[in-house]
Amino acid sequence: MNDNLSQALADQLQSSTKNVDVFLALEALSHADPAVAFEATTAFLRSAPENRLPLARSALHALADRAPALLLKATLDEDAKVADAAKQALLARPSNDALPLYLRMAKSKSVDEACSGFMFLGRISSPQARAPLFKALGHRSAAVRAYAATSIHSHADEHWIAELLEAIRTLRREEADKKKDFDEVINTLCSTVVQKSTRSNLELLIEGLGDADARVRRTCISALGRLGDAAAVAPLIETLEHPRRGMPLQLRMELVKVLGELGDARAIAPLLRAGVAVAGPALGLLKAQEAVPELMALLEQARTPRDASEWAEVLAQLEGPGEQQWPRAGLQSASLQVRRAAALQLARTAPEDAAEHLRALLPQLSSGDAVRVAEALASMGCREGFEGFARALEDDPHHWNASAVAYACKNLRGPQVQALLLGLLPGIRNEYVHNVCAALAAQGAEVLPALIGAAQEAGDGLRYRYSAALAEFRDPQGARLLAPLMVRRNPLRDAATLSLSATPSAETHAALAAALPLAASPADARLITEALAQAATREAIPDLIRALQTDTATEEVLEALGRLGDRAAVPALVDQLSSPHARRRQGAAMALGQIADPAAGAPLVKLLLTELDLTVAQAALHAWLASGAVDGGALDGQDVPGTRAFLLAHARQRRKQR
């Protein structure tokens, strides 16, 4: 754009009085000659009232992209409005050119300002950020250190690893000497080492296995595990068997985990020597069949359900052929705990063989331990499974078993399951109601008639439970049953609305469209239309267009038409551009911007030439530029400075040249 045109745009900005014209002038000017645009925009900032300052935001963002040096200078302007606007633009468009601003912020005495400065140093690529970021790890404020560590994580690559390890050592010494807590910062630096290390760092990481600091050793172990290089296996085994500087339990567990993840059979013998109680998880990953007897002994001695579950999970990885291998070997154990775990594992791989063992176990188990066995039997279609559920529910003062049964039923289907869940819903404690609701929703549309019937018969004190269950449903096949609940002030209306609004499908559309003529009041019609808009698929477009014509839930319908992005909606949306209501014109323009159809170009230009509402003009300009349409003669006055057409022509030119 030549200097004369740039100056003409600057002059028009100065002479504009209406907000829309000011906005369009700034939009057009933002791609004019940068020096002219900068002078005109800053002059506007100096003289404009406070409520007009946001109009310059887009133009300043464009200058931050095209001429950041001009804005960098403006951050030191004597006029606070200019300085702040320039600063905000450079923050919105982080770039290496703005490095001096970010460094200045980082040196601020204000902790908040310093944190922001270090945060923005992490959003640029300049190598000059490295030194100040590492220096900030010694800042007086822990918050500043945390921001610096996060930015280091953004920048770091394999060339930073040695410096990162040294920073971890330094912070750990400071923690010990000054009794401070830098755990958050150290965690960030450690995860950076683990994630950014490459094979070029292999030697450095192996050397770190003998570091004086346990946290450095643990970080190097984790990094070697992520790299997965077989060259690390021998040094890791050597560290496990001959720790040079002691072996804290946490570090030992990390080392065992990494040896398991590396999957090298050389680690099996050392891990067995370390003890199955410590090395069990790794031995499971390594498929170490020789560990089965010791792991079974640990499972037998487990004191808590969590311990038992962990050892059973390890054993589940060691399934092998023959009667001497898990889980068949476990079925011969004297321990009820071991036999239960083995039978449940066998049920996954050989259900017919497992059924006999599960039936025999069920009467011997406590009611709480019986639930999973009952679930396995029920999933095989065995009646004993439901008998086990019933026994678990008989003596259940705290409803823990009821919660476990409901959770188990999420994986089961059929009339018996549905009847069981419907029976649990009224009486289970409030904190477990969500388990029953989720399990009922998992049953799908098949359970809806019974659930709706029970909900309608329930008293006011219990109906909320049934409503919560209905609201969880996401099965499109249930839409035809739920949609009728949305009319005539049905007490289940809100639950049906929540369910249908979150279930976009052709079935939902058909059910809501069928319910719409049954609406007993305008409020019902609006509610159904809102749900239709929220769950709309392309099949709903004709009904959404009819809703526009009847002025029902207009904002929701316009949003839905834009989200669907179908050009079939363009004529109806264009009609809304002539509405007397600004909100409707804005919504239509926003929807057209999402669809981006060139056919909307001329109507949008026509609107922009006369529009007086700023929010509408902003949406319409975005839509017009997004459409990529030619004006078709609508901007015949584009060569005449001082006209709105002149501004529009050059606003479009700016977008083309980006």
N, C-alpha and C positions, 0 to 999 in steps of 0.2 A: 504494500500500500504506500503510495507516494506521500511526500510531506504535506502537500496541499490538502489531500483527503484526510490525513491524520489531524491536521489543524482544524479542518471543518468539523470533524467529530468532536474535537475538544471544545470548539466554540458552541456546538449544539448542546453539549453537556452543561456548559456554563449557563446557557439561556433556558434550559428545560425547567419547567415548574411542577409538572405532574410526576408523581412517583414512577409511573410506568415509563414515561419518556426518559427519566433519569436512569432507570434500570437498563433500558434498551441502549441508551447512549454509552453507558459503561460497558455493556456487553460488546458492542461494536468496537469501542475504543480499545478494548483489551488486546486486540491483535493489530492495532495500528503501530506506528513507529514507537518502540519501547520508551524512548526519551520523552516523546510527546505524551504518550499514554501515562507515564509516570507523573509528569508535571501536572497534567489535567486531573488525574485521580487524587494526587496529594492536595491540590488546590481545593478540590471538592471536599476532602476530609477536613480541611482547615475551616471551611465556611459552613458546612452542612450542619443542620441540627442533629442532635443525638439520635433521634429515631430514624434518620436517613442513612446513618453510617453503615448499617449492614448491607445496603445496596451495592457497596463497593467491594464486597467480599470476593465475588467471582472474578472481577477484574484484577484484584490484587493476587489471587491465586494464579491467574494466567501470567502475571508479571513474575511471580515467584518461579514459574517454570521457564520463562523466556529470558528474564533479566534479573536474576537474584541479586547481583551486585548492587543494583539500584535500590532494592529494598533493604539490603544489608546496611547501606549507608543511612537509609531513612529510619532504621531502628534507633539511631542516635539523635533524631530530630528533636528540636526544642519543643515542638508541639506534641503533647502527650498523645493526642488522638492519632496523629500520623505515626509516631513511633510504635504505639501499641498495635495499630492495624498492620503495619509492616511486619512486626514481630509475629503476629498471629498467622499471617500468610506464609511466612517462612517455616513456621511450625507445622502448618497444614501440608506443606510441600517440602519435606526434608530433603536436603541436597548437600553435597560436599561444599558447594559455594557458601552455604550458611554456617560452615564450621566455626568461624570467629564468633558468631552469635551464641552457638551452643557452648563454646568454651567460656565465654563471658558469663553465661548463665551458671555454668558449673562452678565458677569461682565465687558465686554470690554468697553473702553471709546468711541469706535465707535458705534454710534446709530444703523447703519445698522447691524453690527456684533451682537450687543445685541439683536436686533429684531430677527435675525436668531436663536440665542441661545434660546430665549423664544419660538419661533415657534417650534423648535425641542423638547423642553420639552413637548409640547403638543402632540407629535407623539409617545411618549413612555408611558409605564404604571407604571413606578416607583412611589411609594408613596412619595419618597423623592423630587419629583418635586413640591409638594403642597406648602411648606413654601416659596421657592423662588418666585413662581408665585404670591402668595398673596403679598409678599413684593414688587414685581415689580409694583404693582398698585400705588405705591407712587413714581415711577421713575421720574426723571426730564424731560424725553421725553414723550410726549403724544403718539408718535408712539410705543414706547416700552410698555407703559401701554396697548395699544390696542392689541398688540400681546400677551401679558400676559393674557388679558381677554379672548381672543380667545382660548388660550391653557387651561385656567381654564374651559371653556365650554367643551372642549374635555374630561377632566378628571372627572368633577364633578359628584357626585351622591347625593342621599338623605342625606348623612352625611355631605355634604358641605353647606347645605342651610342656617344654622344659620350664618356661617362665611361669606357667600355671602351677606346676608342682612346687616350685619355689614359693609362690604366693600362698599356697596351702600350708606349707611348713611355717612360713612367717606368721600367718594368722593363728595357727595352732599354738605357737610359742607365746604370742600376745595373749591368747585366751588363758594360758596357764599362768603367765606372769602377772596379768592385771585382773584376773578373775572375771573376765567378761565372756559374753556368749555371742559367738559369731557363727552359730550353727547354720543359719540360713545362707549366709554368704559362702561358707565353706562347702555346703551341699551343692550350691550352684556351680562353683568352680570344679568340684569333683565330677559332677555330671557332665561338665564341659570336656574334661579330660577324657571321660569314658566315650562320649559321643563323637568327639572330633579327632581322636587318635586314628592313625593309619598304620599300615605295615612299616612305614618309614620310621615309626617311633618304637618298633618292637624291642630293640636293644635297650632303649631308655626305660621302657616299662618293665622289662625283665630285671634291669638293674634296680628299679624301685621296689622290687620284692624284698629287698634287704634294707630298706630305708629305716632310719631311726624312728620315724613317725608312723604309728599304726594306721592313721587315716590315709596317708600317702600309699602305704602298702596295700590297703584295701582298694583304693582307687585304681592302682596299677593292676591288681588282680581282676577287677571288673572290666577294665579296658581290654586286657588280654582275652577275657572271655568273649567280649563283643567282637574282637577281631577274628577269633576262631582259628588262629594259626596253629598248626600242629607243633611248630617250633617252641611254643610256650608250654607244652604239656610237661616235658621233663623238668624245667625249672619250677613249675607249680608243684609237681610231685615232690621235688627236693625240698621246697619250702614247707609242704605239709609234714614231711617226715623229719626234717631237721630245721625247725624255725630258728632263725639267727637271733631274733630279738624278742622271743616270747610270742605267744599266739593268743590274743584275746578271743573269747568265744565268738563274738560277732564277726571278726575277721576270719576265724576258722570256718564258720558256716558259709561265708561268701566264697572262700577257697574251695570248699567241698562242692558247692553249687556250680561253680565255674568248671570244675573238673568233670562233673556230670554232663554239663551242657556241651563241652568240647567233644564228648562221645568217643573218646579214645580208650580202647580196652586196656592200655598200659596202666590206667589209673585204678583198675578194679582191685588188684592185690593191695596196693597202699591204702585204699579206702577201707577195705576189710580190716586191715591192721589198725586203722584209726578207730574202728568200732562202728557197728551198725547203727547204734543210737545216734551218732553224729552224722554218719555218711549215708544213712538209709535213702534219702531222696536222690542222691547222686547215683547210688547203686541201682535204683529203680530206672533212672534214665539210661544207664549203661546195660540194662537187661542182665544184671549179674544174678543168674539163677542160683549160684552157690550161697547167696545171702538169704534165701527163702527161710531156712530153719530159724535163723536168728531173728529175722523180722517177725515170724510167727510168734516167737517167744515174747518179743516186745509188744505185739498186739495183745497177747494173752495177759500181759501185766499192765496194760493201759488203764490209767485211773480215771480218765475223763472221756466223755464222748468225742471231744475234739482230738485227743491223742489217738483214740481208736480209729477215728476217721482218717487221720493223717497216715497212720501205718497201713491201714487197709488200702489207701490210695496208692502207696508205694508198691504194695504187693500186687495190686491190679496191673501194674506195668510189667510184672514178672511172670505172666501166664506162660506156661510151657507144656509140652506134650507129656503124657504119661501120668500115672497115679501118684508119682512122687513130686510132681510139680504143682505149684499154686495154680488154680484154687482147689484142685481135687485133693491135694495133700492136706489142705486146711479142713476139709470135711471130716477127716479122721481124728482131729485134735480133741483132746479132753476138754478144752476151753469152749464154753458156749459162745463167748465173744468171737473167737477165731472161726468157729463153724458158721456163725451168722454172716461174718464178712465174706467168707469163702462162698457160701451159698448165694449171696447177693451178687457176687462177681460172676459166678457160674450162670446166673440167670440172664446175664447180658449176652453170653456167648453160646450157651446150651440150655435154653429155658426148659425143655422137656426133662432133661436130667436133673435140673435144679428144683423142679416143682416138688418132687418127693421129699427132698431135704428141707425145703422151706415149710412144707406142711408139718413135718416132724418138729421143726424148731418153734413154730408159732406158739404152741401152748407153754413152752418152757421160758419164754421171754417175758420181761416186765412189759407193762402196757406201753410205755414210751418207746422201748426198743422194738416193739412188735410192729410199729407203724410202717417202717420201710419194708419189712418182710411182707406185711399185708398188702402193701402197694404192689410189690413184685407179683404176688399171687393174683391180685385183682387184674393186673395188666395181662395176665395169661388167661383170664376168664374163669379163674377158680373161685368158687363160692366162699372158700375159706378166707379169701382176702377180705371180703366185706364182713365176715364174722370177726376177723381180727380188728377191723376198724371199730366195730361195735364194742368189742371188749376194751379197746383203748379209750373209748368215750365214756365207759361206765363209771369209772372212778377218776374224775378229772376236775378237781376243785379250782385249779388255776387256768383251765382251758388250754394248757400247753399242748396236750394231745389233740384237742379239737383243731388247733391251729396247724399242727403237723398233718392231720388228716386232710384239711382243706388244701394245704400246699401240695400234698400228694395227688389230690384229685385234679389238679391242673393238667396232669399228664394222662388222665383216664377219661373215657367217654362211655356214654350209655345211660339208660334210664335209671339204673341203680345209683350211679354216681350223681345224677341230677337230683334224685330224691334225697340222697344223703346230704348234699349241699343245701338244698332248700330247707331241710330239717335243722341244719346248723345255723342258718342265718339269723333266726329270731333270737336265739339264746346266747350266742357266743359273745365273749367280752368285747367291748368296743375296740380295744387295741388290735383285735384279730379280725375284725369285720372285713378289712381290705383283702385278707387272704381268701375269704369265701367269695367276695365279689369278683376277684380276679379269676378264681376257679370257675365260677358260673359263666363269666364272659368267655372263657376258653371253650365252653361247651358249644358255643355257636347258637344259631337261630333255633335249633331244636328244643332248647330249654325255655325259650321266650314265652310261649303260651302259659306254661305253668308258673313262671316267674311273674308275669303280668297279673295273672289271676290271684296269686298269693299277695301281691302288692296291693291290689284293689280291695282285698279283704282285710288287710292289716289295719290296725288302729293308727291314729296319728303319731303315737309314741314310737312306733316301729317302722313306719313307712319310709323314713329316710334311709334305712338300710337297703330296702328294695330299690329305692331310687338310685342309691350309690351303685348298686349292681347293674342296673339298666344303663346308667351313664357310661359304664366301662365297655359296653358292647361295641364291636367294630366289624360285625359280620354283615355285609351288604344284603344277605338273604333275609335278615331280620327287619329291614327297613319297612316292608309292607305292614308289619305288626306294630312298629313304633310310630310311624307317621300319624296314624289316627289318634294317638294320644296327645297330639299337639293342638287339638281343637276343643272348644267348649269348656275351657278352664279345667281341664283334667288335672288332678293332683300329681300325675306322673309326667306332666308336660315338660318341665325343666329337664328331667332326666332324659326323656326322648330327644329333646333338642340338643343336649350335649352329645349324645351318642351319634345322631344323624349328622350333625355339623362336622364331626370328625371322621366321617366315613364317606369320602368322595367316591362315587360310583354311579354307573347308569341305573342300578337298582334303587339307590337312594333318590336320585332325581325323579324316577318314575313314581315312587311312593309319595314324595312330597308334592309333585305335580298333581297327583290324584287327590291328595288331601286339601289342596288349595281351594277348590270350589266348595268344600265343606266348611270353610272358615265361617264361624258364627258372628264375627265382628271384625272391624278393621285391624284391631290389635292382633287377633289370631292370624289374619292374612299377612300382616307385617312379620310376625314371628316365623311363620312358615317360609316366607320369602327370604328372610335373613338366613335361615338354615339352608335353604336351597342355594343361596349365593355362596355361602361358606363351603358347601360340599359340591359345588358345581363342577361338572365335567362338560366337555364340548356338547354333549346331548342337551344340556340345559340352556344353551344360548337362546333359542326361540322363546322359552319361558321367561328368561331374564329380560329380553327385549320387551316382551309384553308387560313385565313389571315396571319397566321404565315408563311405558305409555300410560300406566295407571297410577304412576307416582307412588309406588310402594317400595319402601326400603331402598331408596334411590342410591344412597352413598354406598351401601353394601353391594348393590347390583353393579354399579360402575366399577368398583374395585375388582369384582369377580370377572367382569368382561375384560378388564386390562390384564388380569392374571392369566386368563385363558389364552390371550394373544391370538384370537382367531379373527381373520379379516372379515368374516361374515358380520361381525358386530360393528364395523366401521360406519355404515350409513346411519344406524341408530345413534351412535355416539356423536357423529357430526350434527345430527338434529339437536342434540343437547347443548351444542355450543351456542345456540341462540336463546337458551333459557334465560329468563329474567333473574334467576337465582345464581349468585356467584359461586356458591359451593358446588352446584351442579355443573356449571361450566368448567370449573377447576377439575372436578372428578372426571369429566369426559375428556378433558385435555390430557390428564395424567394417563388415562386408559389408552388413548391414542398414542401417547408416547411409548407405552409398552408394546403396542401392536406394530408401530413403525411402518405404516402403510403409506406409500406415496400418494394414494388417492385422497388422504386427509390433508395434503399440503395446502391446496388453495383455500379450503374453509378455515384452516388455522391462520393463514395469512390475513384473511378477511377479518377474523376475530382480532388479531394483533393490531390491525390498523386502527381499531376503534376502542379496544378494551381499556377501561379505566381502573379496574381492580388489579392490584399488583400481584396477588397470589395467582390469579387466573393467567395473567400475562406471563409470569414465570413458568407455569406449567405448559402453556401454549407454545412458548418459545422452545422449550425443551422438546416438546412433541414434534414441532415443525422441523427442527434441526435433526431429530432422530429419524424422521420419515425419509430424509434424503430427497424430498420432492423439489422439482423446479416450480417456480411461482406461476407459470402459465399466464404471464401478463399482469398478474396482480400487483407487481411492483414497478409499474411503468414510470413512477416518479422517483426511481432510485437515484437518478443523476442530479436530483435537486436537493442540495443540502438544506437542512431545516425541516424536512418532512420525516414522518415516522417511517415511511417506506425506505428512505435513505439509510436510516439506522438498521432496519431489518435486513436490507441487502448486504450491509457490511458485517452485521452479526453473523449472517450465513457464510460470508466469505471467510470470516475468522475461523469458523468450524471446519471449512473445507481445507484450510491451510494447516490445520493442526497435524 
